[in-house]
């Protein structure tokens, strides 16, 4: 099963159950190019679990690796950060971010980087908050898996995405999301913030069957840029 291709190990501490899931990437089912290990906490909130949107976005990064060659990458709301770790495994310069207040999530991101022997920058970045760190970020590829789950946070998310796109001309925001609220609210907010969708595809259209069989839901993948570009 691809999403937790072996929750190889588990431990219970302080009432929290942690597992390590394995995620394979490659063009052949029986000969993966590499495997990413993710530390998950099944009793914590959303940030410490690998959701289907993350698996799908990570697969897209792998499949589009030639297109993304040499670019700098930033993952928003990274959580267990599978897409960002795939990018790092491909040799890209990666910054992993999540809410500055989620110290346990940020600490877990560092542990996962160490577990996979990957050198990623880990940064607290709260959507809609303009502190010093955001002004130095100039990624060419912005990733966001399942960041469109709380409608009350959409404006802050799009404000942050817009700033990052403006701060790095020619950059693109790629997100996977469950079509929970319909496209209308997302389309309205993109227009409000001067953004446009240049690619919208059904996420399962590019997933290998052996991976897709373990996932579910109506999931879309969108590539979003500034209207001016």
Residue frames as qw, qx, qy, qz and C-alpha x, y, z in Angstrom:
[[0.000, 0.889, 0.459, 0.000, 0.00, 0.00, 0.00],
 [0.510, 0.481, -0.013, 0.713, 1.62, 3.21, -1.12],
 [0.206, -0.829, -0.009, -0.520, 0.38, 5.71, 1.43],
 [0.518, -0.661, 0.495, -0.224, 1.80, 3.77, 4.31],
 [0.802, 0.369, -0.465, -0.073, 3.97, 1.29, 2.52],
 [0.731, -0.083, -0.548, 0.398, 4.87, -0.33, 5.72],
 [0.359, -0.820, 0.170, -0.411, 4.20, 1.47, 8.94],
 [0.680, 0.281, -0.631, 0.247, 7.39, -0.27, 9.95],
 [0.401, -0.066, -0.655, 0.637, 7.72, 0.91, 13.47],
 [0.351, -0.714, -0.277, -0.538, 5.54, 2.36, 16.11],
 [0.390, -0.052, -0.643, 0.657, 5.95, 3.59, 19.64],
 [0.346, -0.782, -0.432, -0.286, 3.67, 4.94, 22.30],
 [0.437, -0.048, -0.382, 0.813, 4.81, 7.77, 24.51],
 [0.075, 0.203, 0.300, -0.929, 2.71, 10.04, 26.66],
 [0.489, 0.506, 0.575, -0.418, -0.48, 8.74, 25.06],
 [0.446, 0.706, -0.243, -0.494, 0.72, 9.55, 21.53],
 [0.851, 0.077, 0.494, 0.159, 1.17, 6.82, 18.94],
 [0.170, 0.754, -0.424, -0.473, 3.89, 7.45, 16.39],
 [0.875, 0.207, 0.418, 0.127, 4.51, 5.40, 13.27],
 [0.107, -0.558, 0.515, 0.642, 6.99, 5.57, 10.42],
 [0.763, 0.509, 0.361, -0.168, 5.42, 5.18, 6.98],
 [0.438, -0.271, 0.592, 0.620, 7.38, 4.44, 3.82],
 [0.525, 0.745, 0.197, -0.361, 6.65, 6.13, 0.48],
 [0.631, -0.076, 0.568, 0.522, 8.25, 4.84, -2.70],
 [0.386, 0.808, -0.029, -0.444, 8.90, 6.85, -5.86],
 [0.298, -0.331, 0.760, 0.473, 10.03, 5.54, -9.21],
 [0.515, 0.315, -0.398, -0.691, 8.94, 4.53, -12.67],
 [0.589, 0.029, -0.791, -0.160, 8.77, 0.84, -11.79],
 [0.723, -0.544, -0.084, -0.417, 6.60, -0.60, -9.02],
 [0.946, -0.270, -0.098, 0.150, 9.16, -3.19, -7.98],
 [0.691, 0.036, -0.061, 0.720, 12.24, -0.98, -8.32],
 [0.096, -0.967, -0.228, 0.056, 11.70, 2.41, -6.64],
 [0.469, 0.659, -0.201, 0.553, 14.26, 5.13, -7.28],
 [0.146, 0.257, -0.594, 0.748, 14.08, 6.09, -3.62],
 [0.459, -0.578, -0.673, -0.046, 11.94, 5.84, -0.50],
 [0.076, -0.516, 0.241, -0.819, 10.92, 8.62, 1.86],
 [0.426, -0.343, -0.784, 0.294, 10.24, 7.78, 5.52],
 [0.223, -0.564, -0.065, -0.792, 7.69, 9.90, 7.37],
 [0.162, -0.136, -0.786, 0.581, 7.18, 10.08, 11.14],
 [0.373, -0.469, -0.405, -0.691, 3.46, 10.33, 11.80],
 [0.061, 0.010, 0.731, -0.680, 1.56, 10.85, 15.04],
 [0.207, -0.374, -0.807, -0.408, -1.87, 9.30, 14.79],
 [0.295, -0.678, -0.627, 0.247, -3.24, 11.09, 17.86],
 [0.196, -0.399, -0.034, 0.895, -2.14, 14.58, 16.99],
 [0.435, 0.702, 0.240, -0.510, -3.90, 17.10, 14.78],
 [0.758, 0.636, 0.112, -0.086, -3.73, 17.41, 11.01],
 [0.190, 0.878, -0.434, -0.064, -0.10, 18.45, 10.77],
 [0.251, -0.508, 0.823, -0.027, 1.34, 15.07, 11.73],
 [0.708, 0.218, 0.664, -0.099, -0.49, 12.75, 9.36],
 [0.099, -0.205, 0.655, 0.721, 0.16, 12.02, 5.67],
 [0.560, 0.483, 0.407, -0.537, -3.06, 12.85, 3.83],
 [0.713, 0.397, 0.531, 0.228, -3.93, 11.72, 0.28],
 [0.313, 0.949, 0.034, 0.013, -3.36, 15.23, -1.11],
 [0.288, -0.795, 0.508, 0.166, 0.23, 15.06, 0.12],
 [0.684, -0.062, 0.690, 0.231, 0.84, 11.68, -1.50],
 [0.588, 0.679, 0.415, 0.142, -0.58, 12.96, -4.79],
 [0.126, 0.979, -0.155, -0.041, 1.40, 16.20, -4.81],
 [0.474, -0.594, 0.614, 0.215, 4.59, 14.31, -3.97],
 [0.704, 0.220, 0.634, 0.234, 3.94, 11.96, -6.91],
 [0.432, 0.877, 0.200, 0.067, 3.42, 14.97, -9.19],
 [0.157, -0.891, 0.398, 0.155, 6.75, 16.47, -8.10],
 [0.611, -0.262, 0.702, 0.254, 8.43, 13.17, -8.93],
 [0.641, 0.485, 0.564, 0.189, 6.76, 12.85, -12.32],
 [0.310, 0.933, 0.103, 0.152, 7.54, 16.47, -13.26],
 [0.673, -0.580, 0.121, 0.444, 11.10, 16.33, -11.95],
 [0.570, 0.190, 0.335, 0.726, 12.64, 17.38, -15.26],
 [0.031, 0.813, 0.326, 0.481, 10.39, 20.45, -15.42],
 [0.468, -0.879, -0.047, -0.079, 11.38, 21.44, -11.88],
 [0.844, 0.014, -0.110, 0.524, 15.09, 20.76, -12.24],
 [0.465, 0.191, -0.131, 0.854, 17.25, 23.34, -10.47],
 [0.227, -0.685, -0.193, -0.664, 14.42, 25.44, -8.98],
 [0.020, 0.146, -0.673, 0.725, 14.11, 26.59, -5.39],
 [0.464, -0.409, -0.719, -0.317, 11.10, 25.13, -3.56],
 [0.182, -0.182, 0.534, -0.806, 8.96, 26.25, -0.65],
 [0.353, -0.367, -0.839, -0.192, 6.22, 24.09, 0.86],
 [0.318, -0.357, 0.176, -0.860, 3.39, 25.88, 2.68],
 [0.780, -0.244, 0.227, -0.530, 1.55, 24.19, 5.54],
 [0.428, 0.438, -0.781, -0.123, 3.99, 21.35, 5.05],
 [0.872, -0.302, 0.138, -0.360, 3.04, 19.18, 8.03],
 [0.861, -0.223, 0.424, 0.169, 4.72, 15.85, 7.39],
 [0.082, 0.807, -0.361, -0.461, 6.20, 17.50, 4.27],
 [0.778, 0.085, 0.590, 0.198, 6.26, 14.57, 1.85],
 [0.588, 0.771, 0.187, 0.160, 6.15, 16.71, -1.35],
 [0.016, -0.945, 0.322, -0.050, 8.98, 18.93, -0.11],
 [0.621, -0.472, 0.616, 0.109, 11.08, 15.93, 0.87],
 [0.792, 0.376, 0.434, 0.206, 10.67, 14.44, -2.60],
 [0.353, 0.922, -0.046, 0.154, 11.86, 17.75, -4.05],
 [0.314, -0.811, 0.494, -0.008, 14.86, 17.68, -1.72],
 [0.795, -0.122, 0.577, 0.142, 15.62, 14.09, -2.69],
 [0.684, 0.632, 0.278, 0.236, 15.72, 15.29, -6.30],
 [0.618, -0.005, 0.002, 0.786, 18.46, 17.73, -5.30],
 [0.031, 0.754, 0.269, 0.598, 16.40, 20.91, -5.12],
 [0.152, 0.149, -0.453, 0.866, 16.87, 23.71, -2.60],
 [0.424, -0.535, -0.663, -0.307, 13.87, 23.24, -0.28],
 [0.097, -0.203, 0.474, -0.851, 12.34, 25.31, 2.52],
 [0.360, -0.422, -0.826, -0.102, 9.65, 23.60, 4.58],
 [0.123, -0.226, 0.265, -0.929, 7.18, 25.84, 6.42],
 [0.362, -0.544, -0.748, -0.117, 4.21, 25.53, 8.74],
 [0.325, -0.861, -0.190, -0.343, 2.39, 27.71, 11.25],
 [0.242, 0.566, -0.521, 0.591, 4.90, 29.38, 13.55],
 [0.548, -0.443, 0.372, -0.605, 2.78, 28.40, 16.55],
 [0.981, -0.022, -0.061, -0.184, 2.88, 24.67, 15.75],
 [0.117, -0.750, 0.649, -0.045, 6.19, 23.96, 17.42],
 [0.711, -0.145, 0.685, -0.066, 5.61, 20.20, 17.59],
 [0.779, 0.579, 0.239, -0.013, 4.94, 20.07, 13.84],
 [0.303, 0.883, -0.355, 0.055, 8.06, 22.11, 13.07],
 [0.394, -0.573, 0.715, -0.078, 10.13, 19.86, 15.34],
 [0.817, 0.138, 0.558, -0.052, 8.75, 16.77, 13.61],
 [0.636, 0.770, -0.041, -0.019, 9.71, 18.26, 10.23],
 [0.023, 0.797, -0.600, 0.064, 13.31, 18.55, 11.42],
 [0.624, -0.266, 0.726, -0.114, 13.26, 14.96, 12.67],
 [0.824, 0.438, 0.352, -0.068, 11.92, 13.73, 9.32],
 [0.426, 0.849, -0.311, 0.006, 14.65, 15.61, 7.45],
 [0.233, -0.629, 0.734, -0.102, 17.27, 13.99, 9.67],
 [0.780, 0.014, 0.605, -0.162, 15.65, 10.56, 9.25],
 [0.781, 0.573, 0.244, 0.054, 15.91, 10.87, 5.46],
 [0.605, -0.314, 0.238, 0.692, 19.33, 12.55, 5.59],
 [0.321, 0.683, 0.400, 0.520, 18.03, 15.57, 3.72],
 [0.326, -0.257, -0.203, 0.887, 19.19, 19.12, 4.28],
 [0.010, -0.700, -0.513, -0.496, 16.07, 21.29, 4.15],
 [0.005, 0.192, -0.318, 0.929, 15.47, 24.64, 5.81],
 [0.273, -0.570, -0.775, 0.017, 12.58, 24.50, 8.32],
 [0.052, 0.149, -0.088, 0.984, 10.80, 27.78, 8.95],
 [0.071, 0.562, 0.714, -0.412, 7.78, 28.91, 10.92],
 [0.041, -0.033, -0.359, -0.932, 5.51, 30.80, 8.51],
 [0.217, 0.495, 0.726, -0.426, 1.99, 31.78, 9.50],
 [0.237, 0.496, 0.601, 0.580, -0.28, 32.71, 6.61],
 [0.092, -0.865, -0.345, -0.352, -1.23, 36.38, 6.54],
 [0.538, -0.797, 0.021, 0.273, 1.52, 37.37, 9.00],
 [0.572, 0.741, -0.136, 0.324, 4.29, 39.55, 7.63],
 [0.625, -0.716, 0.206, 0.235, 7.39, 38.94, 9.71],
 [0.041, -0.780, 0.501, 0.372, 10.99, 39.29, 8.63],
 [0.516, -0.171, 0.808, 0.225, 11.46, 35.77, 7.32],
 [0.615, 0.565, 0.548, -0.037, 8.90, 35.96, 4.52],
 [0.270, 0.917, -0.109, -0.274, 10.65, 38.87, 2.79],
 [0.176, -0.614, 0.717, 0.280, 13.77, 36.79, 2.14],
 [0.623, 0.129, 0.771, 0.017, 11.90, 33.95, 0.43],
 [0.394, 0.568, -0.326, -0.645, 12.08, 33.82, -3.37],
 [0.564, -0.011, 0.823, 0.061, 10.97, 30.31, -4.36],
 [0.258, 0.222, -0.589, -0.733, 10.30, 29.39, -7.98],
 [0.524, -0.216, -0.765, -0.308, 8.05, 26.51, -6.97],
 [0.351, -0.244, 0.503, -0.751, 5.54, 26.86, -4.11],
 [0.407, -0.134, -0.886, -0.174, 3.86, 23.66, -2.97],
 [0.398, -0.169, 0.443, -0.786, 0.73, 23.27, -0.87],
 [0.348, -0.127, -0.907, -0.200, -0.96, 19.92, -0.17],
 [0.384, -0.601, -0.700, -0.035, -4.48, 20.12, 1.28],
 [0.222, -0.123, -0.292, 0.922, -4.01, 23.74, 2.37],
 [0.345, -0.158, -0.241, -0.893, -7.52, 24.60, 1.11],
 [0.371, -0.299, -0.878, 0.037, -9.44, 22.80, 3.85],
 [0.195, -0.603, -0.542, 0.552, -10.49, 25.69, 6.13],
 [0.261, 0.737, 0.414, 0.467, -12.42, 28.40, 4.27],
 [0.304, -0.941, -0.119, 0.091, -11.79, 30.91, 7.07],
 [0.551, -0.566, 0.342, 0.509, -8.05, 30.73, 6.29],
 [0.676, 0.492, 0.419, 0.354, -8.34, 31.04, 2.49],
 [0.171, 0.973, 0.020, 0.153, -7.77, 34.80, 2.40],
 [0.435, -0.787, 0.418, 0.129, -4.64, 34.57, 4.55],
 [0.768, -0.036, 0.554, 0.319, -3.34, 31.72, 2.41],
 [0.566, 0.664, 0.345, 0.345, -3.92, 33.52, -0.88],
 [0.063, -0.990, 0.125, -0.025, -2.43, 36.74, 0.52],
 [0.574, -0.583, 0.524, 0.236, 0.73, 34.82, 1.40],
 [0.728, 0.238, 0.549, 0.333, 0.82, 32.98, -1.92],
 [0.374, 0.888, 0.195, 0.183, 0.36, 36.25, -3.83],
 [0.235, -0.917, 0.309, 0.094, 3.21, 37.90, -1.95],
 [0.666, -0.334, 0.600, 0.292, 5.54, 34.97, -2.60],
 [0.652, 0.500, 0.482, 0.305, 4.66, 34.92, -6.31],
 [0.184, 0.975, 0.034, 0.118, 5.26, 38.67, -6.54],
 [0.417, -0.804, 0.404, 0.130, 8.54, 38.34, -4.67],
 [0.472, -0.273, 0.761, 0.351, 9.82, 35.75, -7.13],
 [0.546, 0.528, -0.167, -0.629, 8.83, 36.58, -10.73],
 [0.536, 0.343, -0.706, -0.310, 8.10, 33.55, -12.86],
 [0.118, -0.139, 0.915, -0.359, 7.17, 31.37, -9.90],
 [0.584, -0.193, -0.564, -0.551, 4.20, 29.01, -9.68],
 [0.443, -0.231, 0.638, -0.586, 2.00, 27.72, -6.85],
 [0.543, 0.014, -0.769, -0.337, 0.97, 24.07, -7.16],
 [0.405, -0.191, 0.612, -0.652, -1.67, 22.73, -4.80],
 [0.364, -0.178, -0.879, -0.253, -3.71, 19.58, -4.38],
 [0.297, -0.053, 0.468, -0.831, -7.03, 19.82, -2.60],
 [0.131, 0.387, 0.911, -0.058, -10.28, 17.98, -1.94],
 [0.132, -0.310, -0.380, -0.862, -13.11, 19.63, -3.80],
 [0.149, -0.391, -0.792, 0.445, -15.04, 20.16, -0.56],
 [0.086, 0.605, 0.321, -0.723, -16.35, 23.69, -1.02],
 [0.577, 0.722, 0.371, 0.090, -16.59, 23.67, -4.80],
 [0.602, 0.157, 0.159, 0.767, -14.40, 25.72, -7.11],
 [0.066, 0.852, 0.322, 0.408, -16.41, 28.94, -6.93],
 [0.460, -0.880, 0.006, 0.118, -14.96, 30.27, -3.68],
 [0.698, -0.297, 0.328, 0.563, -11.44, 29.38, -4.75],
 [0.445, 0.486, 0.421, 0.623, -11.93, 31.00, -8.16],
 [0.124, -0.942, -0.231, -0.211, -13.36, 34.14, -6.51],
 [0.559, -0.769, 0.142, 0.275, -10.38, 34.45, -4.17],
 [0.678, 0.014, 0.378, 0.630, -7.87, 33.84, -6.95],
 [0.262, 0.712, 0.351, 0.548, -9.40, 36.71, -8.91],
 [0.360, -0.924, -0.123, -0.030, -9.49, 38.90, -5.79],
 [0.592, -0.659, 0.291, 0.361, -5.77, 38.38, -5.23],
 [0.327, 0.789, -0.381, -0.356, -4.75, 38.73, -8.88],
 [0.353, -0.308, 0.874, 0.132, -4.14, 35.05, -9.51],
 [0.755, 0.311, -0.221, -0.533, -5.16, 32.66, -12.26],
 [0.775, -0.154, 0.613, -0.014, -5.19, 28.90, -12.66],
 [0.335, 0.604, -0.555, -0.464, -3.15, 27.74, -15.65],
 [0.447, 0.110, -0.872, -0.163, -3.65, 24.01, -15.10],
 [0.606, -0.190, 0.462, -0.619, -6.46, 22.14, -13.34],
 [0.552, 0.186, -0.771, -0.259, -6.47, 18.37, -13.54],
 [0.881, -0.365, -0.064, -0.293, -8.06, 15.45, -11.76],
 [0.279, -0.711, 0.638, -0.092, -5.40, 14.20, -9.40],
 [0.772, -0.099, 0.626, -0.046, -6.02, 10.55, -10.17],
 [0.732, 0.667, -0.016, -0.136, -5.42, 11.05, -13.89],
 [0.428, 0.707, -0.538, 0.165, -1.64, 10.81, -13.39],
 [0.531, -0.512, 0.610, -0.290, -1.44, 8.53, -10.35],
 [0.281, 0.232, -0.917, -0.161, -0.11, 5.01, -10.98],
 [0.707, -0.306, -0.432, -0.468, -2.96, 2.52, -10.43],
 [0.694, -0.180, -0.625, 0.310, -1.17, 0.75, -7.59],
 [0.187, -0.028, -0.397, 0.898, -0.97, 4.07, -5.71],
 [0.373, -0.202, -0.181, -0.887, -4.39, 5.39, -6.63],
 [0.629, -0.283, -0.689, -0.221, -6.07, 2.25, -5.31],
 [0.492, -0.299, -0.621, 0.533, -5.12, 3.20, -1.76],
 [0.036, -0.132, -0.154, 0.978, -6.52, 6.71, -1.97],
 [0.075, 0.631, 0.764, 0.114, -9.97, 8.24, -2.25],
 [0.044, -0.721, -0.268, 0.638, -11.87, 11.48, -2.65],
 [0.484, 0.793, 0.284, 0.235, -12.47, 14.09, -5.32],
 [0.503, -0.627, 0.137, 0.579, -9.00, 15.63, -5.44],
 [0.519, 0.838, 0.091, 0.142, -7.84, 18.31, -7.86],
 [0.626, -0.293, 0.114, 0.713, -4.37, 19.57, -8.71],
 [0.259, 0.941, 0.211, 0.055, -4.03, 23.23, -9.70],
 [0.590, -0.022, 0.046, 0.806, -1.11, 25.27, -10.96],
 [0.043, -0.936, -0.346, 0.059, -1.61, 28.94, -10.10],
 [0.525, 0.080, 0.050, 0.846, 0.33, 32.05, -11.19],
 [0.015, 0.530, 0.195, -0.825, -0.06, 35.81, -11.11],
 [0.528, 0.721, 0.435, -0.113, -2.52, 37.19, -13.67],
 [0.136, 0.906, -0.244, -0.318, 0.15, 39.60, -14.89],
 [0.266, -0.479, 0.778, 0.306, 2.36, 36.72, -16.05]]
